[in-house]
Amino acid sequence: MPHRRETTRKHYEQLVAAYPELKIKGKASAYTSMNGHMFSFITKEGGLAFRLPKEKYEAFVKCYRTQPVIEYGATMREYVAVPVALLKRQKELAGHFADSVAYIASLPPKPTTKPSKKAGKESVKKPAKKKTLKKPAKKVSAKKEPAKKKAAKAAGAKVKAKQPAARKKAKATKKKPARTATTRPAKKSGKKATPRRGAKKRT
């Protein structure tokens, strides 16, 4: 197994060397990617696999009678397994690898790393709320009374103001009537008037 991995690695490096924009990444499991898409790698068994478009994929499987690429229990879609005999035919293998590179270059690029939740929250800013100017509070004005009611109230107030003064005047004018001296009739006494001493009797 280690020997197979080493030989596969050598052929893999030769294929990738033809494309300056590509680099083999990873130590434990070597792979290549473009625009965020991984498209070739060395399998855990030490074989080489790369992606092909549907038509090229079907033609490759039919020609070399290869089996689906399965890694960790999952089937790798669009990947073909390179036979050991094909690794030795470098020119023929280079043509298939060129088809893989062209296919991946036609795909739209995607981000290599997922944005963190925090970064996502920071990037998406909520639209600033528009400051609304508060309208000045309306002064509660007393309800306007009709002129007739105002006049009636004013007249009533005047009447009330006059009443105490009129009462004072009435009190001042209402004096107790003066007591008139009444002469009591003299009591008639039955006694005769006694002549004074020295007075002459009338004849």
C-alpha positions as CSV (number, residue, x, y, z in Angstrom):
1,M,0.0,0.0,0.0
2,P,2.7,2.6,0.8
3,H,4.6,1.7,-2.3
4,R,1.5,2.1,-4.4
5,R,0.7,5.5,-2.9
6,E,4.3,6.7,-3.6
7,T,4.1,5.7,-7.3
8,T,0.7,7.2,-7.7
9,R,2.0,10.4,-6.1
10,K,4.8,10.7,-8.6
11,H,2.5,10.3,-11.6
12,Y,0.1,12.7,-10.0
13,E,2.8,15.4,-9.5
14,Q,3.7,15.0,-13.2
15,L,0.1,15.7,-14.3
16,V,-0.3,18.7,-12.1
17,A,3.1,20.2,-13.1
18,A,1.6,21.0,-16.5
19,Y,-0.7,23.5,-14.9
20,P,1.2,26.3,-13.0
21,E,-2.1,27.5,-11.4
22,L,-2.6,24.2,-9.7
23,K,-0.9,22.9,-6.5
24,I,-1.2,19.6,-4.7
25,K,-2.6,20.2,-1.3
26,G,-2.8,18.1,1.8
27,K,-0.3,15.7,3.4
28,A,-2.3,12.6,4.5
29,S,-4.6,12.8,1.5
30,A,-3.3,14.8,-1.5
31,Y,-5.8,16.6,-3.6
32,T,-6.2,19.5,-6.1
33,S,-8.9,22.2,-6.3
34,M,-9.8,25.1,-8.5
35,N,-12.2,28.0,-7.7
36,G,-13.2,26.2,-4.5
37,H,-14.0,22.9,-6.3
38,M,-12.0,19.8,-5.4
39,F,-11.6,17.7,-8.5
40,S,-8.8,15.1,-8.0
41,F,-7.2,13.2,-5.1
42,I,-5.3,10.1,-4.0
43,T,-7.7,7.6,-2.5
44,K,-7.1,5.8,0.8
45,E,-6.1,2.7,-1.1
46,G,-3.4,4.7,-2.9
47,G,-5.2,5.1,-6.3
48,L,-5.9,8.2,-8.3
49,A,-9.4,9.7,-8.9
50,F,-10.6,12.8,-10.7
51,R,-13.9,14.4,-11.9
52,L,-15.2,14.3,-15.4
53,P,-18.4,15.8,-17.0
54,K,-21.2,13.3,-17.6
55,E,-20.4,12.4,-21.2
56,K,-16.7,12.0,-20.5
57,Y,-17.4,10.1,-17.3
58,E,-19.6,7.5,-19.1
59,A,-17.0,7.1,-21.9
60,F,-14.2,6.6,-19.4
61,V,-16.1,4.0,-17.4
62,K,-17.1,2.1,-20.6
63,C,-13.5,2.2,-22.0
64,Y,-11.6,1.2,-18.8
65,R,-14.4,-0.7,-17.1
66,T,-13.8,1.0,-13.8
67,Q,-15.8,0.8,-10.6
68,P,-17.4,3.8,-8.8
69,V,-15.2,5.7,-6.4
70,I,-16.3,5.1,-2.8
71,E,-14.7,6.9,0.1
72,Y,-15.8,6.3,3.7
73,G,-19.0,4.5,2.6
74,A,-20.1,7.3,0.3
75,T,-20.0,7.2,-3.6
76,M,-18.1,10.2,-5.0
77,R,-20.2,11.5,-7.9
78,E,-18.5,12.4,-11.2
79,Y,-15.2,10.8,-10.0
80,V,-13.5,8.0,-12.0
81,A,-10.9,5.6,-10.6
82,V,-7.7,5.6,-12.7
83,P,-6.5,2.0,-13.4
84,V,-2.9,1.1,-12.5
85,A,-2.2,0.3,-16.1
86,L,-3.3,3.8,-17.2
87,L,-0.9,5.5,-14.7
88,K,2.0,4.2,-16.8
89,R,0.6,5.7,-20.0
90,Q,1.3,9.3,-19.1
91,K,0.2,10.9,-22.4
92,E,-3.1,9.1,-22.5
93,L,-3.7,9.9,-18.8
94,A,-2.8,13.6,-19.4
95,G,-5.6,13.9,-21.9
96,H,-8.2,12.7,-19.5
97,F,-6.8,14.9,-16.8
98,A,-7.0,17.9,-19.2
99,D,-10.7,17.1,-19.6
100,S,-11.1,17.2,-15.8
101,V,-9.3,20.6,-15.5
102,A,-11.4,22.1,-18.3
103,Y,-14.7,20.8,-16.7
104,I,-13.8,22.3,-13.3
105,A,-12.8,25.6,-14.9
106,S,-16.3,25.9,-16.4
107,L,-18.0,25.7,-13.0
108,P,-18.9,28.9,-11.2
109,P,-16.4,29.6,-8.3
110,K,-17.6,29.1,-4.8
111,P,-16.1,30.2,-1.4
112,T,-13.5,27.8,0.0
113,T,-14.5,28.6,3.6
114,K,-17.9,29.0,5.0
115,P,-18.5,32.4,6.6
116,S,-18.8,32.2,10.4
117,K,-22.1,33.0,12.0
118,K,-20.7,36.0,13.7
119,A,-19.2,37.3,10.5
120,G,-22.5,36.8,8.7
121,K,-24.3,38.8,11.4
122,E,-21.8,41.6,11.2
123,S,-21.8,41.8,7.4
124,V,-25.6,41.9,7.2
125,K,-26.4,45.2,8.7
126,K,-29.9,46.2,9.5
127,P,-31.1,49.3,7.7
128,A,-30.9,52.2,10.0
129,K,-34.2,53.3,11.4
130,K,-35.3,56.7,10.2
131,K,-35.5,59.2,13.0
132,T,-38.9,60.6,13.1
133,L,-39.3,64.1,14.5
134,K,-41.7,64.1,17.3
135,K,-44.5,66.6,16.8
136,P,-44.9,69.2,19.6
137,A,-47.6,68.2,21.9
138,K,-50.7,70.2,21.4
139,K,-51.6,72.5,24.2
140,V,-54.9,71.5,25.7
141,S,-56.8,74.7,25.3
142,A,-60.0,75.3,27.3
143,K,-63.0,74.9,25.2
144,K,-64.3,78.2,24.0
145,E,-67.6,79.0,25.5
146,P,-70.2,80.9,23.5
147,A,-70.3,84.7,24.0
148,K,-73.8,84.4,25.6
149,K,-72.6,82.1,28.3
150,K,-69.6,84.3,29.0
151,A,-71.8,87.3,29.3
152,A,-74.3,85.5,31.6
153,K,-71.4,84.3,33.8
154,A,-70.0,87.8,34.0
155,A,-73.4,89.3,34.9
156,G,-73.8,86.6,37.6
157,A,-70.4,87.5,39.0
158,K,-71.3,91.2,39.2
159,V,-74.6,90.4,40.9
160,K,-72.9,88.2,43.4
161,A,-70.3,91.0,44.0
162,K,-73.1,93.6,44.5
163,Q,-75.1,91.4,47.0
164,P,-72.7,91.7,49.9
165,A,-72.5,95.5,49.5
166,A,-76.3,95.7,49.3
167,R,-76.6,93.6,52.4
168,K,-74.2,95.8,54.3
169,K,-76.2,98.9,53.3
170,A,-79.4,97.2,54.3
171,K,-78.0,96.4,57.7
172,A,-76.7,99.9,58.2
173,T,-80.1,101.4,57.3
174,K,-82.1,99.0,59.4
175,K,-81.7,100.6,62.8
176,K,-83.9,100.0,65.7
177,P,-86.6,102.7,66.0
178,A,-85.9,105.3,68.7
179,R,-88.0,104.9,71.8
180,T,-90.4,107.9,72.2
181,A,-90.9,109.2,75.7
182,T,-94.4,108.5,76.7
183,T,-96.0,110.5,79.5
184,R,-97.9,108.3,81.8
185,P,-101.0,109.9,83.2
186,A,-100.7,111.1,86.7
187,K,-102.3,108.8,89.2
188,K,-105.3,110.4,90.8
189,S,-105.1,110.2,94.5
190,G,-108.0,110.5,96.8
191,K,-106.1,112.7,99.2
192,K,-106.9,116.3,99.2
193,A,-104.1,118.7,98.8
194,T,-103.1,120.2,102.0
195,P,-102.5,123.9,102.0
196,R,-99.1,125.0,102.7
197,R,-98.3,126.6,105.9
198,G,-98.7,130.3,105.8
199,A,-100.8,130.2,102.7
200,K,-104.1,132.1,102.9
201,K,-107.3,130.4,102.6
202,R,-109.4,131.6,99.9
203,T,-112.8,132.8,100.8
